């Protein structure tokens, strides 16, 4: 989940004085490989992504975000690509 999205949910929880449990998550499961490829693609030079043999079967952790979506239907998760682009731009700006 993009940190700005998490902050927006937290701000709404505080503003509404909400109670209960919410899973703060985008609702999408992404592989480490896909995230690594997107991060590597943000840089001008080629970055090698080395894999390693799997020791265990692939598991996808899915978080139930229905309570968060029901409580705050107007808040939408930033797509992974946009969040990574924004984070990369911010880091590049800071140096």
C-alpha positions as a printed Julia matrix, in Angstrom:
95×3 Matrix{Float64}:
   0.0     0.0     0.0
   1.28    3.44   -0.91
   2.13    5.34    2.26
   0.04    8.37    1.23
  -3.0     6.07    0.91
  -2.37    4.64    4.38
  -2.07    8.18    5.76
  -5.36    9.14    4.09
  -7.16    6.18    5.69
  -5.65    6.99    9.08
  -6.72   10.63    8.73
 -10.29    9.53    7.94
 -10.32    7.16   10.91
  -9.25   10.01   13.2
 -11.66   12.49   11.59
 -14.63   10.14   11.97
 -13.44    8.84   15.36
 -13.87    5.34   13.98
 -13.57    2.23   16.11
 -12.77   -1.31   15.17
 -10.23   -3.11   13.06
  -9.24   -2.32    9.49
  -6.66   -4.0     7.32
  -4.64   -1.24    5.67
  -3.8    -2.83    2.33
  -4.37   -2.23   -1.35
  -6.41   -5.39   -1.76
  -4.03   -6.67   -4.46
  -1.27   -9.23   -4.07
   1.92   -8.57   -6.04
   4.93  -10.82   -6.49
   8.36   -9.71   -5.34
   9.55  -10.31   -8.91
   7.01   -7.9   -10.39
   7.82   -5.22   -7.82
  11.56   -5.68   -8.46
  11.01   -5.36  -12.22
   8.99   -2.16  -11.8
  11.6    -0.65   -9.48
  14.45   -1.63  -11.81
  12.55   -0.13  -14.75
  12.53    3.26  -13.03
  16.28    3.6   -13.49
  18.04    4.51  -16.74
  20.64    1.75  -16.58
  19.86   -1.93  -16.7
  19.56   -3.63  -13.34
  19.91   -7.38  -13.11
  17.3    -9.18  -11.06
  18.63  -12.49   -9.84
  16.19  -15.15   -8.8
  16.8   -18.05   -6.5
  15.32  -21.53   -6.44
  12.05  -21.84   -4.53
  12.21  -23.78   -1.31
   8.48  -23.54   -0.64
   5.41  -23.22   -2.85
   4.23  -19.75   -3.8
   1.69  -18.33   -1.4
  -0.24  -15.13   -1.93
  -1.28  -13.21    1.12
  -4.6   -11.57    0.6
  -5.91   -9.15    3.15
  -9.63   -8.61    3.56
 -10.07   -4.89    2.9
 -13.86   -4.96    2.74
 -14.28   -3.14    6.08
 -11.95   -0.36    4.94
 -13.75   -0.02    1.6
 -17.14   -0.04    3.27
 -16.12    2.58    5.83
 -14.33    4.83    3.32
 -15.68    4.08   -0.17
 -14.29    7.28   -1.67
 -10.69    6.36   -0.89
  -9.05    4.44   -3.71
  -5.7     2.66   -3.61
  -2.94    4.16   -5.73
  -1.91    1.66   -8.41
   1.48    0.08   -7.71
   3.1     1.62  -10.79
   1.98    5.14   -9.83
   3.08    4.73   -6.22
   6.53    3.52   -7.26
   6.87    6.38   -9.76
   5.93    8.92   -7.07
   8.34    7.37   -4.55
  11.15    7.31   -7.12
  10.53   10.94   -8.06
  10.58   12.0    -4.41
  13.83   10.16   -3.72
  15.4    11.63   -6.87
  14.32   15.12   -5.79
  15.83   14.73   -2.33
  19.0    13.18   -3.72
